[in-house]
Amino acid sequence: MKGFTGMLKQAQEMQARMESVQSELEEIEITGQAGAGMVKVTLSGKGDMKSLEIDPSIFKPEDAEIVEDLIVTAHNDAKSKLEAAVSEKMKDVTGGLQLPPGLIPGM
């Protein structure tokens, strides 16, 4: 029974650390870019787009499709950086234990 109590205590400690990390992640902002920095997208720690910056020099009507592609690429870059940051923070909490994506806060 002593082993079970110890495991329960560890689980409670891990839950408290995960809640702390989740709070930290809510404050994180990650920026991705495309087109040599001409398009930048910033995401919150939850993956929501917070801002979009487009260099005015790329605005030509015939370039609309290119700009749209750059926005998608910049967003994906930011999202991938965010997922890496979340994964790294969660490793600290879980001691390297791999959790399914649905159990990771914000993912």
N, C-alpha and C positions, 0 to 999 in steps of 0.2 A: 504494500500500500504506500510505503514511503516513496517508492519510485514514481508512482502515479502522481502523488502530490508534487513532487519535484517537476515532473513534466507539465503539470497544470500551471505551476508557478512560472516556468519558462514560457509557456504559451501566453500567459497574461503579460509578461514582460515584453515579449515580441509584439503583441497587439499594441501595447503602449508605445513602443518604438515606431511601429508602422503608422500609428495615428500622428505621431510627431513628424515623421518624414512626410506624410500626406500634407500636413500643414505647411511644411517647408516647400513642397512641390507647388502648392497653390501660389506661392510668391515668385516662383521661377518664371523667367521669360527667356525664350530661346529664339535667336534670329537665324534664318536660313537665307541664302541668296542664290541668284542665278544671273547669267549674262555678265560676268565679271563685276558683280555688285550693282548692276543697273536696276535690278528688282530685288527687294528685300521683304521678307515676311517674318513677322514676330508672332510666336505662339505663346499662350499661357502654359503653365505646367499641366493643365488638363487637355491641351491640344487645341484650344480655341484660338482662332486668329485674332490677335490684338491690334496689329497694324500692318499696313502695306505701304511700301515706298517704291515709287517708280521714277527713275531718272527721266526728266522731261525731254531729253534729247532723243529718246526712242519713240516719241509720239508722232507717228505719221500714219495717216489712214490706212495705207497699204500694209503697215506693219502690225495691224491689230492682232492677227493670228499669232505672230511671233511673241507679242507682249503677253497674250493669254497663255501660251506655252511656258514662257518664263515665270509667270506667276505660279502656275501649277508646279513647276520644277522647284522654285524657291520654297513653296509651302511644303513639298515633300522633303526637301533638305532639312527644314526646320523641324518637321515632325520626326524624322529619323534621328536627329540630334537629341530631341526631347526624349524619345524612347530609350536612347542610350543613357541619358542622364538619369532617367527614372530607374532603369535597370541597375545602374551602378549604385544608386542610393539604396535600392531594395536589397542588394547584396550585403550591404553593411548591416541592415536590420536582420536579415534572415540567416546571416552567417554563411552565405554562399548557396543556401538551399534554393533550388529553382522552383519558382511558383508559376502556375499557369497564368497567362495574361489576364484572365478575368478576375484573378485575385489581387492583381497589382493595382493600387489606387490610381485613378486617372487614365487607365489604359483599357 
